[in-house]
Amino acid sequence: VLEKGDCFQAARSALERALAIDPQHGAALLQAGQFHVMMAYRNGDDPSRGEALLERASADPRLDARQRAELAFYRGMAERARGNEAMARDRFDDALRTDAGFRPALIAKMA
């Protein structure tokens, strides 16, 4: 029987393997950054580790517009985790400028 934690561990292991193969792989860095930012947001922790991964991801020219919108969104969530709502909303706006239909940013702006 699989538990929810088993799936998270499998995903983290896959990300670690991907980054071992290509430490600059933007999509893997984005997913790892997302995980760390959201864990920090949910637990009231410092999102800096996730932000560092997002910064590395942003350097990958292979990322498409949707992934770049995700980057901006998760940067906004890092700011929200810090209690910096004005900067969070600016980042959500960045996400929407990149992809006007990016629902997570639309929803986050309503919160």
Residue, then its C-alpha position, 0 to 999 in steps of 0.5 A: v500500500l502506497e502512502k502519500g509520503d511514498c509518492f513525495q519521496a519517489a518524486r524527490s528521488a527522481l529530481e535528485r537523479a535528474l539533477a545529478i545527470d544535468p545540474q542545470h536542468g531548468a525543469a528539475l530545478l523549477q520543481a525542486g524549488q517549487f517543493h522547497v518554497m511551498m514547504a516553507y510557506r506551509n510550515g512558516d520557514d525560510p524559503s531561501r533554499g527554494e528561491a536559490l533553486l528557482e534562480r538557477a532554473s531561470a538561467d535555463p534557456r530551455l524553459d518555456a513561457r509556462q515554466r517561466a510563469e511558474l518561476a514568477f509564481y513561486r517567487g511570489m509564494a516565497e515572498r508571501a511566506r516572508g509576509n511581503e505581500a506587496m512583493a508577492r503580488d508583483r511576482f504574481d503579476d510577473a507570472l500573468r504577464t508571462d502567461a495571462g491564463f496562469r491560474p495559480a497566479l490568478i487565484a493567489k492574487m485573490a487571496 
